[in-house]
């Protein structure tokens, strides 16, 4: 019996939902799937990811812990970390998909564990896009982390990025004068999966109270509380319900402190009767839950005028809203997203000039027609429809790597 080709996901944080979708498709096509993740075991739904990964190796060690607790923390979890390192060394992959939340960890993996293996740098957020100069970047990032991103780009055999096809063309001459990118590059978005699709929900909350209900699913970053609350208030003051399903809002805190942190984060709008915070739900249950709302919302709030991220970025929430059969409202600054949605007649964007009439504008839309367009869009914007491109790209990377060995 022919041995299965082993696809190794090497992740410098807890796994993301798009990795689940990719791993499931790899397994359908006869590959073996292995996940290496550098985080604490209770930071992600182990049983959920076990459905699509043949093996999960978790460091159960968090490098972002406070320095004063490093020694006792290391003594408690150091053995798990050592085991993780040993297993990394003997992974025997067909190809490595190294995904960075933390670039220096991917750099070390490439340099010491997978130097001879076909290695694809599967970027998540690209730090080089957020700042116009190295000086600006160093104000919020350690230098070794920035250098590690450059190293990962230059020492991989191929790059997969989740934004616009041309986004890598604009990274040079910002933080670094020159980056020697590999020839093999692929724009592969965090697509929908048919396994998550739910039918059109005919029992919307808005049918009961005759008021609009918007939903937000995703991350919030520490320090954004004031800007987020101010923006949300502009929506709430129009008597639009806003439902929040936060992800990793307070990942760095014990469970008992999360509620207090959340209330402080949304202090400006937490007491508004139109503002609703919900508990984080398992991925598939979440899609079914949010289908009862009228629109998903994708705001992008940035303090930096030099940030290129909104021009090129996409995100997992796009797929979540489409899977739930709900149209999406998004910031006009999200240029590539607007281009994508425009092709389906779903470019419902806003800016600061028209946010005050959002309620009136959304109610004027032909909602049944939007629902039909969403169904069309999610069929096209699916991992199943686009997976051949990814598989062919991986074959090219592996072939070129193997040719260069001789």
C-alpha positions as CSV (number, residue, x, y, z in Angstrom):
1,X,0.0,0.0,0.0
2,X,1.4,3.4,-1.0
3,X,2.3,5.6,1.9
4,X,0.2,8.7,2.2
5,X,1.8,12.1,1.6
6,X,2.1,14.0,4.9
7,X,0.9,17.6,5.0
8,X,2.3,19.3,8.1
9,X,0.7,22.6,9.4
10,X,3.2,24.3,11.7
11,X,1.4,27.1,13.5
12,X,2.9,29.7,15.9
13,X,-0.5,30.2,17.7
14,X,-3.7,28.4,18.1
15,X,-5.1,26.9,14.9
16,X,-7.5,29.0,12.8
17,X,-10.7,27.9,11.2
18,X,-9.4,28.0,7.7
19,X,-6.8,25.4,8.6
20,X,-9.7,23.1,9.6
21,X,-11.2,23.6,6.2
22,X,-8.0,23.0,4.3
23,X,-7.1,19.9,6.4
24,X,-10.5,18.4,5.7
25,X,-10.0,18.8,2.0
26,X,-6.5,17.4,2.1
27,X,-7.8,14.3,3.8
28,X,-10.6,13.9,1.3
29,X,-7.9,13.7,-1.4
30,X,-5.9,11.0,0.4
31,X,-3.2,13.0,2.3
32,X,-2.2,12.5,5.9
33,X,-2.7,15.7,7.9
34,X,-0.6,16.7,11.0
35,X,-0.9,19.8,13.1
36,X,2.0,21.3,15.1
37,X,0.7,24.2,17.2
38,X,2.6,26.4,19.6
39,X,0.1,27.3,22.3
40,X,-1.5,26.0,25.4
41,X,-3.7,22.9,24.8
42,X,-6.8,24.5,26.3
43,X,-6.6,27.6,23.9
44,X,-8.3,25.7,21.1
45,X,-11.0,23.1,20.6
46,X,-8.9,20.0,20.4
47,X,-11.8,17.6,19.6
48,X,-13.0,19.8,16.8
49,X,-9.6,19.9,15.0
50,X,-9.1,16.2,15.7
51,X,-11.9,15.6,13.2
52,X,-9.6,16.6,10.3
53,X,-6.1,16.1,11.6
54,X,-4.6,12.6,11.8
55,X,-2.3,13.8,14.5
56,X,-2.1,16.9,16.7
57,X,1.2,17.8,18.4
58,X,0.7,20.8,20.8
59,X,3.6,22.5,22.7
60,X,1.2,23.2,25.6
61,X,3.5,26.1,26.2
62,X,2.8,29.8,25.8
63,X,5.8,32.1,25.1
64,X,3.7,35.2,25.8
65,X,3.5,34.5,29.6
66,X,4.7,37.3,32.0
67,X,8.4,37.1,32.6
68,X,8.1,36.9,36.4
69,X,6.3,33.6,36.0
70,X,8.7,32.1,33.5
71,X,10.7,29.8,35.8
72,X,7.7,28.0,37.5
73,X,5.8,28.0,34.3
74,X,8.7,26.4,32.5
75,X,9.1,23.8,35.2
76,X,5.5,22.9,34.9
77,X,5.2,22.8,31.1
78,X,8.8,22.5,30.0
79,X,8.6,18.7,29.5
80,X,5.8,19.2,27.0
81,X,7.8,21.8,25.1
82,X,10.8,19.5,24.9
83,X,8.6,16.7,23.6
84,X,7.2,19.1,21.0
85,X,10.6,20.0,19.8
86,X,11.7,16.4,19.4
87,X,8.6,15.5,17.5
88,X,9.1,18.6,15.2
89,X,12.6,17.3,14.3
90,X,11.2,13.9,13.1
91,X,8.0,15.2,11.4
92,X,9.0,13.7,7.9
93,X,6.7,15.9,5.9
94,X,5.8,15.9,2.2
95,X,5.4,19.7,2.6
96,X,5.4,22.1,5.6
97,X,2.8,24.9,5.8
98,X,4.3,27.3,8.3
99,X,1.8,29.9,9.5
100,X,2.9,32.9,11.6
101,X,1.2,34.8,14.2
102,X,4.7,35.0,15.7
103,X,7.4,35.1,13.0
104,X,10.4,34.2,15.0
105,X,9.0,30.8,15.9
106,X,8.4,30.0,12.3
107,X,12.0,31.2,11.5
108,X,13.4,28.8,14.1
109,X,11.3,25.9,12.8
110,X,12.5,26.5,9.3
111,X,16.1,27.0,10.3
112,X,16.5,24.0,12.7
113,X,13.7,21.5,12.0
114,X,12.7,21.8,8.3
115,X,15.7,23.2,6.5
116,X,15.8,20.4,3.9
117,X,12.0,20.0,3.6
118,X,9.7,21.8,1.1
119,X,8.6,24.7,3.2
120,X,5.8,27.1,2.4
121,X,5.4,30.3,4.4
122,X,1.6,30.6,4.8
123,X,1.4,34.2,6.0
124,X,-1.5,35.3,8.2
125,X,-1.2,39.0,9.0
126,X,1.8,40.6,7.2
127,X,3.5,43.0,9.6
128,X,5.4,44.7,6.8
129,X,2.0,46.1,5.5
130,X,1.1,47.9,8.7
131,X,3.9,50.5,8.8
132,X,5.5,52.8,6.3
133,X,9.0,52.7,7.9
134,X,11.2,50.5,10.1
135,X,11.2,53.2,12.7
136,X,7.5,53.3,12.9
137,X,7.3,49.5,13.0
138,X,9.9,49.2,15.8
139,X,7.7,51.4,18.1
140,X,5.3,48.5,18.3
141,X,7.3,45.4,17.4
142,X,10.7,44.0,18.5
143,X,13.3,44.2,15.8
144,X,13.9,40.4,15.9
145,X,10.3,39.8,15.0
146,X,10.4,42.1,12.0
147,X,13.7,40.5,10.8
148,X,12.1,37.1,11.2
149,X,9.3,38.0,8.8
150,X,11.9,39.0,6.2
151,X,13.8,35.8,6.9
152,X,10.6,33.7,6.4
153,X,9.9,35.3,3.1
154,X,13.4,34.8,1.8
155,X,14.1,31.3,3.1
156,X,10.9,29.6,2.1
157,X,10.3,27.6,-1.0
158,X,6.9,29.3,-1.7
159,X,4.6,31.9,-0.2
160,X,0.8,31.6,0.3
161,X,-0.9,34.8,1.3
162,X,-4.6,35.4,2.1
163,X,-5.0,38.8,0.5
164,X,-5.1,40.4,-3.0
165,X,-3.0,38.7,-5.6
166,X,-0.6,41.7,-5.9
167,X,-0.2,42.6,-2.2
168,X,3.4,41.3,-1.9
169,X,4.4,43.8,-4.6
170,X,4.0,46.7,-2.1
171,X,5.9,45.3,0.9
172,X,9.4,46.4,-0.3
173,X,10.7,49.9,0.5
174,X,8.6,50.1,3.7
175,X,10.2,48.3,6.6
176,X,12.9,46.8,4.4
177,X,14.5,48.2,1.2
178,X,14.6,44.8,-0.4
179,X,13.0,41.4,0.2
180,X,14.0,38.4,-2.0
181,X,10.7,36.7,-2.4
182,X,10.6,33.1,-3.8
183,X,9.3,32.8,-7.4
184,X,6.4,30.6,-6.3
185,X,3.6,32.7,-4.8
186,X,-0.1,32.0,-4.4
187,X,-3.0,34.2,-3.2
188,X,-5.4,31.8,-1.5
189,X,-8.2,33.3,0.5
190,X,-9.8,32.0,3.7
191,X,-12.7,30.5,1.7
192,X,-16.1,29.0,2.8
193,X,-16.6,25.3,3.3
194,X,-19.7,23.5,2.2
195,X,-19.6,21.6,5.5
196,X,-20.5,24.9,7.3
197,X,-23.3,26.0,5.0
198,X,-26.7,26.6,6.6
199,X,-29.9,27.3,4.6
200,X,-31.5,30.7,4.5
201,X,-33.0,31.5,7.9
202,X,-36.6,32.5,7.5
203,X,-37.0,33.3,11.2
204,X,-34.9,36.5,11.4
205,X,-35.1,38.4,14.7
206,X,-36.0,41.5,12.6
207,X,-39.3,39.8,11.7
208,X,-40.3,39.9,15.3
209,X,-39.3,43.4,16.4
210,X,-39.1,45.1,12.9
211,X,-35.6,46.4,13.7
212,X,-32.3,45.7,12.0
213,X,-29.9,43.2,13.6
214,X,-26.2,43.3,12.6
215,X,-23.6,40.8,13.8
216,X,-19.8,41.0,14.2
217,X,-17.6,37.8,14.5
218,X,-13.9,38.1,15.0
219,X,-10.9,39.5,16.8
220,X,-10.5,42.7,18.8
221,X,-7.1,44.0,19.7
222,X,-6.0,45.3,23.0
223,X,-6.0,49.1,23.0
224,X,-8.8,49.4,20.4
225,X,-11.6,49.7,23.0
226,X,-12.2,53.5,22.6
227,X,-12.2,53.5,18.8
228,X,-14.4,50.4,18.5
229,X,-16.9,51.7,21.1
230,X,-17.1,55.1,19.4
231,X,-17.8,53.4,16.0
232,X,-20.3,51.0,17.4
233,X,-22.2,53.9,19.1
234,X,-22.7,55.5,15.7
235,X,-24.6,52.3,14.7
236,X,-26.4,51.8,18.0
237,X,-27.7,55.4,18.1
238,X,-29.6,54.6,14.9
239,X,-31.6,51.9,16.8
240,X,-29.7,49.1,15.0
241,X,-29.1,46.0,17.1
242,X,-25.5,45.0,17.2
243,X,-24.6,41.4,18.2
244,X,-20.9,40.7,19.1
245,X,-19.3,37.2,19.1
246,X,-15.7,38.1,20.1
247,X,-12.8,35.8,19.4
248,X,-9.6,36.2,21.5
249,X,-10.8,39.4,23.1
250,X,-9.0,38.5,26.4
251,X,-7.0,35.4,25.5
252,X,-4.2,36.5,27.9
253,X,-6.5,36.5,31.0
254,X,-7.8,33.8,33.2
255,X,-11.5,32.8,32.5
256,X,-12.7,34.6,35.6
257,X,-11.3,37.9,34.5
258,X,-12.6,37.8,30.9
259,X,-16.1,39.2,31.7
260,X,-14.6,42.2,33.5
261,X,-12.1,42.9,30.7
262,X,-14.9,42.7,28.1
263,X,-17.1,45.2,30.0
264,X,-14.2,47.6,30.2
265,X,-13.3,47.2,26.6
266,X,-16.8,48.1,25.5
267,X,-17.4,50.6,28.3
268,X,-18.9,53.2,26.1
269,X,-21.7,51.1,24.7
270,X,-22.1,48.1,27.1
271,X,-25.2,49.7,28.7
272,X,-27.0,50.4,25.4
273,X,-30.0,48.1,25.0
274,X,-29.2,47.6,21.3
275,X,-25.8,46.2,22.2
276,X,-25.5,42.5,22.8
277,X,-22.4,40.4,23.6
278,X,-22.6,36.7,23.2
279,X,-20.4,33.9,24.3
280,X,-18.0,32.4,21.8
281,X,-19.5,29.3,20.2
282,X,-18.1,26.3,18.4
283,X,-17.5,27.1,14.7
284,X,-20.4,25.2,13.2
285,X,-22.8,26.2,15.9
286,X,-21.7,29.8,15.4
287,X,-22.7,29.8,11.7
288,X,-26.2,28.5,12.5
289,X,-26.5,31.1,15.3
290,X,-25.6,34.2,13.3
291,X,-27.9,33.2,10.4
292,X,-30.8,34.8,12.4
293,X,-29.3,38.3,11.9
294,X,-29.8,40.5,8.9
295,X,-26.2,41.5,8.0
296,X,-22.7,40.7,9.1
297,X,-20.4,43.7,9.6
298,X,-16.7,44.0,8.8
299,X,-15.4,47.3,10.2
300,X,-11.7,48.1,9.9
301,X,-10.4,50.6,12.4
302,X,-6.8,51.6,12.1
303,X,-4.8,54.3,13.9
304,X,-2.1,54.4,11.2
305,X,-2.5,56.3,8.0
306,X,0.3,54.2,6.5
307,X,-1.4,50.9,7.0
308,X,-1.8,49.0,3.7
309,X,-3.7,46.1,5.3
310,X,-7.2,47.4,4.6
311,X,-6.3,47.8,0.9
312,X,-5.4,44.2,0.4
313,X,-6.8,42.1,3.2
314,X,-9.5,39.5,3.6
315,X,-10.6,37.6,6.7
316,X,-12.3,34.5,8.0
317,X,-15.4,36.5,8.8
318,X,-16.2,36.9,5.1
319,X,-16.6,33.1,4.8
320,X,-18.5,33.0,8.1
321,X,-21.2,35.5,6.9
322,X,-21.5,33.8,3.5
323,X,-21.8,30.3,5.1
324,X,-24.6,31.8,7.3
325,X,-26.4,33.1,4.2
326,X,-26.3,36.7,5.3
327,X,-25.0,39.7,3.3
328,X,-22.1,41.8,4.7
329,X,-21.7,45.5,5.4
330,X,-18.0,46.6,5.4
331,X,-15.7,49.6,5.6
332,X,-15.2,51.3,2.2
333,X,-11.4,51.3,2.9
334,X,-11.4,47.5,2.4
335,X,-10.5,47.9,-1.3
336,X,-9.9,44.4,-2.3
337,X,-12.9,43.1,-0.4
338,X,-15.1,45.7,-2.1
339,X,-13.8,44.5,-5.5
340,X,-14.6,40.9,-4.6
341,X,-18.1,41.7,-3.4
342,X,-18.8,44.0,-6.3
343,X,-18.4,41.1,-8.6
344,X,-21.4,39.5,-6.9
345,X,-23.5,42.6,-6.5
346,X,-22.9,42.6,-2.7
347,X,-20.6,45.6,-2.3
348,X,-22.5,47.2,0.6
349,X,-19.8,49.5,1.9
350,X,-19.9,52.6,4.0
351,X,-17.6,55.4,5.1
352,X,-17.7,58.1,7.8
353,X,-19.7,60.3,5.5
354,X,-22.7,58.0,5.3
355,X,-22.5,55.9,8.4
356,X,-25.2,58.1,10.0
357,X,-27.8,56.9,7.5
358,X,-26.9,53.2,7.6
359,X,-30.3,52.2,9.0
360,X,-32.1,54.0,6.3
361,X,-29.8,52.6,3.6
362,X,-30.0,49.0,4.7
363,X,-33.7,49.0,5.0
364,X,-34.0,50.3,1.4
365,X,-32.2,47.3,0.0
366,X,-33.9,44.4,-1.8
367,X,-33.1,41.8,0.9
368,X,-34.6,38.7,-0.9
369,X,-32.4,39.6,-3.9
370,X,-29.3,40.0,-1.7
371,X,-30.0,36.5,-0.2
372,X,-30.0,35.0,-3.7
373,X,-26.7,36.7,-4.5
374,X,-25.2,35.5,-1.3
375,X,-26.0,31.9,-2.2
376,X,-24.3,32.4,-5.6
377,X,-21.3,34.0,-4.0
378,X,-20.6,31.3,-1.4
379,X,-20.6,28.6,-4.1
380,X,-17.9,30.5,-6.0
381,X,-16.0,31.6,-2.8
382,X,-15.5,28.0,-1.5
383,X,-12.5,26.0,-0.6
384,X,-13.8,23.1,-2.6
385,X,-14.0,25.1,-5.8
386,X,-10.5,26.7,-5.3
387,X,-8.6,23.7,-3.8
388,X,-7.1,22.5,-7.1
389,X,-5.1,25.7,-7.3
390,X,-3.6,25.1,-3.9
391,X,-2.8,21.4,-4.6
392,X,-1.1,22.3,-7.9
393,X,0.9,25.0,-6.1
394,X,2.1,22.6,-3.5
395,X,3.2,20.1,-6.2
396,X,5.2,22.9,-7.9
397,X,6.9,23.8,-4.6
398,X,7.8,20.2,-3.8
399,X,9.0,19.4,-7.3
400,X,11.2,22.5,-7.5
401,X,12.6,21.7,-4.0
402,X,13.4,18.1,-4.9
403,X,15.1,19.2,-8.2
404,X,17.4,21.6,-6.3
405,X,18.6,18.8,-4.0
406,X,20.5,17.3,-6.9
